[in-house]
Amino acid sequence: MKMTVGHYLPRDSVVHSLDPRVKLFLMAAGIGVSFNLENPASLAVFALSLAFLTRLSRIPAKGISAGLAPFVWLFAITAMLHVFMTPGDPLFIPYATRQGLEGGLRVGCQLVMAIWVSTLTTLTTTPLDTVWALEWYLKPLKYMNVPTDEIALAVMLAIRFIPLLFEETDRVIKAQKARGVDLESGGPVRKVRALIPVLVPLLHSVFRRADDLAVALTLRGYAPGITRTRMKAMRIRFQDMVALALTSAFFAALIFVVEGIDCQEMLFFV
């Protein structure tokens, strides 16, 4: 299964040209907003805005669907847990409730929106720019002797290794099937045993790639704690400020207007 996490699709669009710090901030805000939307109308408006941004960034729909497909099981399990574990009016299915069904559908939509936001950010931002933006946000922690550079590098390597791991797994499975290894028939115990011919070469490939990466970093002179320069200096431009202001205003409108939340009531609870 092909994943879009860690992949970057170069396009000539407004979304691609935004500062990575702005996109990282808006991604975090968008994920937070998606989990605070409970009104079906607000979820629909948020989905339409994401579709508009996807169109504006010139990302094909199959790129977004590829990012959502690996999490279908998560959506299904979350919805099922809500259906059978939320008290309320019973349905025709034993232990299922109407409130649980509504809550499951709502949480499933929230998860879809959150992963959509993160997938769109990943597809429009290079891994190096993402790491640089993460380092910029972690700068205050340097005064507490936190190795922010190493943390950002580890995040980038994890992002890059996720698609490589899935691609390598798919390659090993196809190679073992071509050799006549049966990975699908039999009971659960037999299926677990059949995974051994897949796990052994997969682990060997992962460790080999990790060793090659360590050698490459050493040859390039990487050392922890050394400040690295960039060929292109990143600066906040006017279009970044406009995008930040418009998107923040849109998020606020979704929370306080479409959702019908009273600001004074929220301040009272805070």
C-alpha positions in Angstrom: 0.0 0.0 0.0 1.4 3.3 -1.0 1.4 6.1 1.6 1.8 9.8 1.0 3.3 10.5 4.4 6.8 11.8 3.8 6.2 12.3 0.1 6.4 15.8 -1.5 4.6 16.7 -4.7 6.3 19.7 -6.3 3.7 22.1 -7.8 3.6 25.7 -8.7 0.9 26.8 -6.3 0.2 29.4 -3.6 0.1 26.7 -1.0 3.5 25.4 -1.9 5.1 28.8 -1.8 3.9 29.6 1.8 6.5 29.7 4.5 6.8 26.3 6.2 6.5 27.8 9.6 3.1 29.2 8.7 2.0 25.9 7.2 3.1 24.0 10.3 1.2 26.3 12.6 -1.9 26.2 10.4 -1.7 22.4 10.3 -1.6 22.2 14.1 -4.5 24.7 14.3 -6.5 22.9 11.7 -6.1 19.5 13.5 -7.2 21.2 16.7 -10.2 22.8 15.0 -11.3 19.6 13.3 -11.6 17.8 16.7 -13.7 20.6 18.1 -16.3 20.6 15.3 -19.5 18.7 16.3 -22.1 20.4 14.1 -22.6 18.5 10.7 -22.8 21.9 9.0 -19.4 23.0 10.4 -17.8 19.7 9.4 -19.2 20.1 5.9 -17.9 23.6 5.6 -14.5 22.5 6.9 -14.4 19.7 4.3 -15.3 22.1 1.5 -12.5 24.4 2.6 -10.0 21.5 2.5 -11.3 20.5 -0.9 -10.7 24.1 -2.0 -7.2 24.2 -0.6 -6.4 20.8 -2.3 -7.6 22.3 -5.6 -5.6 25.5 -5.0 -2.5 23.5 -4.3 -2.9 21.4 -7.5 -2.7 18.2 -5.6 -4.6 15.3 -7.3 -7.4 13.7 -5.4 -5.7 10.3 -5.5 -2.9 11.8 -3.4 -5.3 12.7 -0.6 -7.1 9.4 -0.9 -3.8 7.6 -0.7 -3.1 9.4 2.6 -6.5 8.5 4.0 -6.7 4.9 2.8 -4.2 3.4 5.4 -6.4 4.8 8.2 -9.7 3.4 7.1 -9.4 0.7 9.8 -8.9 3.4 12.4 -12.1 5.2 11.3 -14.1 2.0 11.4 -12.8 0.8 14.8 -13.4 4.3 16.3 -17.0 4.4 14.9 -17.8 0.9 16.1 -16.5 1.7 19.6 -18.8 4.7 19.8 -21.8 2.7 18.5 -21.6 0.0 21.1 -20.2 1.8 24.1 -22.3 5.0 24.2 -25.5 4.8 26.2 -28.7 6.0 24.7 -31.7 5.0 22.6 -31.2 1.3 21.4 -31.2 0.4 17.7 -32.1 -2.8 15.9 -28.6 -4.1 16.6 -27.9 -5.4 20.2 -26.1 -2.9 22.4 -26.0 -0.3 19.6 -27.5 3.1 20.3 -28.6 6.0 18.2 -26.4 8.5 20.1 -23.4 6.1 19.6 -24.0 5.9 15.9 -24.1 9.7 15.6 -21.0 10.1 17.8 -19.2 7.5 15.8 -19.9 9.2 12.5 -18.9 12.5 13.9 -15.6 11.3 15.3 -14.9 9.4 12.1 -15.4 12.7 10.1 -13.1 14.5 12.6 -10.4 12.0 12.1 -10.7 12.2 8.3 -10.4 16.0 8.5 -7.4 15.9 10.7 -5.5 13.4 8.5 -6.6 15.4 5.4 -5.0 18.5 6.9 -1.7 16.7 7.8 -1.6 14.9 4.4 -2.1 18.2 2.5 0.7 19.8 4.5 3.1 16.9 3.9 2.4 16.9 0.1 3.0 20.7 -0.2 6.1 21.0 2.1 9.5 19.4 1.6 10.8 17.3 4.5 13.8 19.7 4.9 11.5 22.7 5.2 9.4 20.8 7.7 12.4 20.1 9.8 13.6 23.7 9.6 10.2 25.0 10.7 10.2 22.5 13.6 13.7 23.6 14.7 12.5 27.2 14.6 9.6 26.4 16.9 11.8 24.4 19.2 14.5 27.1 19.6 13.3 28.3 23.1 14.0 24.8 24.4 17.7 25.2 23.6 18.0 27.4 26.7 16.9 24.3 28.7 19.7 22.2 27.1 17.1 20.3 25.0 18.8 18.8 21.8 16.3 20.4 19.5 18.4 19.8 16.4 18.6 16.1 17.1 14.8 15.9 17.8 14.1 17.6 14.5 16.4 15.3 12.6 14.8 12.3 14.2 11.4 13.5 13.1 12.5 14.0 9.6 14.1 10.6 9.4 10.9 9.0 10.8 8.8 10.8 8.2 11.2 9.7 5.4 11.3 6.1 6.6 7.5 5.6 6.9 6.9 5.4 3.1 10.2 3.5 2.6 9.1 0.9 5.1 5.7 0.4 3.5 7.3 0.2 0.0 9.9 -2.3 1.2 7.2 -4.4 2.9 5.2 -4.5 -0.3 8.3 -5.5 -2.3 9.2 -8.3 0.1 5.6 -9.7 0.2 5.5 -9.7 -3.6 8.9 -11.4 -3.8 7.9 -14.1 -1.3 4.6 -14.7 -3.1 6.5 -15.1 -6.4 8.6 -17.8 -4.7 5.5 -19.7 -3.8 5.1 -18.7 -0.1 1.5 -18.8 1.0 0.7 -15.9 3.2 -3.1 -15.9 3.2 -4.5 -19.4 3.7 -4.8 -21.2 7.0 -5.7 -20.2 10.5 -4.3 -17.4 12.6 -1.3 -19.4 13.9 -0.3 -20.4 10.4 -0.7 -16.8 9.1 1.6 -15.6 11.9 4.2 -18.2 11.1 3.9 -17.3 7.4 5.0 -13.7 8.3 8.5 -14.9 9.3 9.7 -15.0 5.7 8.5 -11.4 5.4 9.8 -10.0 8.7 13.4 -11.4 8.4 14.3 -9.8 5.0 12.3 -6.7 6.0 14.4 -6.2 9.2 17.6 -6.9 7.3 16.6 -4.2 4.7 15.7 -1.7 7.4 19.0 -2.1 9.3 20.9 -1.9 6.0 19.2 1.4 5.1 19.8 2.7 8.6 23.5 1.9 8.3 23.7 3.5 4.9 22.1 6.6 6.3 24.5 6.8 9.2 27.5 6.5 6.8 26.0 9.2 4.5 25.5 11.6 7.5 29.1 11.0 8.6 30.5 11.6 5.1 28.6 14.9 4.9 30.2 16.1 8.2 27.1 16.0 10.3 27.7 16.4 14.0 25.3 17.1 16.9 25.2 20.7 18.1 26.7 22.3 15.0 24.7 25.1 13.6 23.9 24.4 9.9 23.2 27.1 7.4 20.6 27.2 4.6 21.1 28.1 1.0 17.8 30.0 0.9 16.9 32.2 3.8 13.3 31.9 4.9 11.4 35.1 5.6 7.8 35.8 6.4 6.3 37.6 3.4 3.1 39.5 2.9 1.3 36.6 1.4 2.2 34.5 4.4 0.7 37.0 6.8 -2.5 37.2 4.6 -2.8 33.4 4.6 -2.3 33.3 8.4 -4.9 36.0 9.0 -7.5 34.6 6.7 -7.1 31.1 7.8 -7.2 32.1 11.5 -10.3 34.1 10.9 -11.9 31.2 9.1 -11.1 28.8 12.0 -12.6 31.3 14.5 -15.7 31.7 12.4 -16.1 27.9 12.4 -15.7 27.6 16.1 -17.7 30.6 17.3 -20.2 31.2 14.5 -21.1 27.9 12.7 -20.7 25.9 15.9 -22.8 28.5 17.8 -20.4 28.7 20.7 -20.7 31.8 22.8 -17.4 33.5 23.4 -18.4 34.8 26.9 -19.6 31.3 27.9 -16.2 29.8 26.8 -14.3 32.5 28.7 -16.4 31.7 31.8 -15.5 28.0 31.6 -11.9 28.8 31.1 
